[in-house]
Amino acid sequence: MTQQKMAHGRPVYIVDGSRTPFLKAKGKPGAFVASSLAVGAARPLLARQPFAASDLDEVILGCVMPGPDEANIARVVALRLGCDKHVTAWTVQRNCASGMQALDCALSNIANGRSDLILAGGTESMSHAPVLLSPGMVAWLGDWARAKSPGQRLKTLGQLRLKHLKPVIGLLRGLTDPVVGLSMGQTAENLAYRFGISREQMDGFAVSSHERLAQAQDEGWLGEIETIYDERGKFYNADDGLRRDSSVEKLAKLQPVFDRKFGQVTAGNSAQVTDGAAMLILASADAVEKYQLPVLGRIVDSQWAGVDPAQMGLGPAHAMAPLMRRNDLTIADVDYWEINEAFATQVMACVEAWKDETYCRDELGLESALGEIPHERLNVDGGGVSIGHPVGASGARIVLHLLQVLHRNKAKRGIASLCIGGGQGGAMLVETVEGAQHDGE
């Protein structure tokens, strides 16, 4: 294996990875909490390795909404996986890019010599997002707890109002930016207006996402998925948000969700609310040699960017541009791309931004337009619109699957990127390693 050195430290390899099926939320809590999803992805992954779970240096897990029994969910997962008490574990949160942030933290710790072997990834059970009490109800409960005498309790009971019982839906609040006051869907509407993306175009993109996922399932191209079992013994072995009968004509019948009067973004051309996890093993060259590990690929570089929260979907355009400039790459140098499909129009807007000379000059500081990312090399097996977008896990999923795509097509280089609620973008450059062995080769 070639010893390639990163600009900022030791080379970092992705040894292996797996994920759960991504399971569409169906209006009630799903069969798995976030920690169980992470364990379901990681247990078979670790079982096929030549090292023990106790040989890991640390576990890093991205998660946006861990449950009340999952404080520092990474530690909960590590202990459930059988990692010894000395294996440290910590949780990261960068909204939709939490899984990629976990990989980036592992990248840094291995590159700078602090660790040699790390389990990292992301998990989310969006169907278990909390339903909260309103502030008024919380205040009333405080008054009730302080009331001691029957008279005080009767008086407090008389202050309870029907409005106090209105719940706060955590998922809806979490998908709304508190600074600009816009939901993520409304920011997608902004991009559709800015770049002139029509309803028919975004519906066509959504249909393509489903068609590509259908082909990937039929061809057996999603080998990273591990079957998981719920408490009743029911098994889940495939992403279940796929709509094989999707068509532009059917999607055209759906009503806009985020701007009901003038909007174009619908449930059909948006990412699905989903439960799922993706886990990867990252290793130094020393660990690869010590345990004779296969190598799926190498993380070359990563980049984070900030953008206007009202147009947060443009984050990938801003994160990928400096990543390519720093590594002296053109679009032609990148074999495959994964841009997470938070919304069809959001991915399309990033493509349009790179084609626009004015945008590239004024917003990205470039002398000319970067060019167009070919659709045939972008999200070739579907994306968030068809697969789903469990926010803590997607950043890890797209990196893992991108490497699988590179191997399948005997290609070398890929970039994975995603937008981030709050106005950010993240991107990761990966390469296959010449002469390395990996599962499935």
C-alpha positions, 0 to 999 in steps of 0.5 A: 500500500502506497504511503501517502502523507496528508498535508496536515499529518499522517494518512488516514484510511477508511477500513470498512463501513456499514449502515442500517436500512434507512426507515421512513417515519410513519407518524409514530415512533419507529422500532429503533431508538438512535443508539440501537440503530448505531449498534445495529450498524456497528455490531456486524461491522466490528464482528468481521474485523481481525481486532477486538472492540477493546482495541479501538482508541475511541468512538465518535458519533454524530447525533442531533436528537439523542433520546433522554436515555442516550446522554453522550450517545456515543458512550452508550453505543460504545459500551453496548458494543462491548468496548472496554471501559477504557475506550473513550467515546464522545458525541458531536453535533453539526445538524445535518452534517453530524455524521461527517463531523464525526468522521472529520474529528476522527480524521484529525485525531488520527492525522495528528497521532492521537489515535490509530483506530476509531469507530465513527459515524452518525445515527438518528431516529427522527421518528423519536424526536421529542414532543415537548411541553410548552413553557407555560405548562412547565411554569404551571407544573412548577407552581403545582409542585410548590403548592402544599396546602389543599387551598394552594393546589385548588388555586393553582389548578384554577390557573391551568388553561387549555393553551398550556396543553398545546405541545411543542413538536421538537422536529418542526422546531428543530427544522426551523432556523431561529435566527432568520425564522425560516424552515429548511423548506422555506430556504429551499424555496428561496433557492428555487426562486433565485436560480429559476428552478421550476416545479417540473425540474425539481420533480424530475430530479426527485423521480430520478432519485427514486429510479436510481435507488430502485436500480441500486437495489435491484443490482445489489449495489447497496452491500453496506446495508446490514439487516436489523431486527426489532424486539418482535423479531421483525427484520429490516433489510432495505431502505423503505422510502423508495417509490418505484411508481414515482413519476413527474405526473404523480408528483405534480398532484402534490401541494406545496408544503412550505409556501402553500400559495406560491411555493414549489417544494413538496413532500415528494421533492424533499428528503424523507423524515427517516431513522437510520445509522451509518458507521465507519472504521478509520485507521492509521497506516500503523493500525492497517499494518498491525492488524492487516486490515483491508482498505476501502479508501483514504480521506484526503481532505475536508472543508467547512463553510458558512453561508446565509442561513436563509439560503443554507442549501448552497453550503455544498457549493461553498465547501467544495470550491475551496476543497477543490482549489486547495487540492488543485482539482477541476470537475473533470478530476473528480470521478463521482459526487455525492451531494445530500438531497435535503431537497431536490431544488437545493442540490440543483441550486448548487449545480447552478451556482457553480455554472454561474460566472457571477455567483462564482466571482462574487460569492466564491471569490473565483475568477470564472465559473467552475462548470457543471457537475455531470448528472450521470456522476452525481448521486448515482444510486439515489439520495435523500429524496428516495433513501431518506435523510436521518440528519445525524447519519447522512454525512457518514452514509454519503462518504461510505457509499461514495467509496463503494461507488468508486470501487464498483466503477474502478474509479479513483476520486470522489467528493461527498458534501451536504448542506447544514441547517443554520447556514453551513456546508461540509465536504470531504474528498476521498480516494481509493488506494492503489494496491489496497485490498477491500471487501468485495474485490 
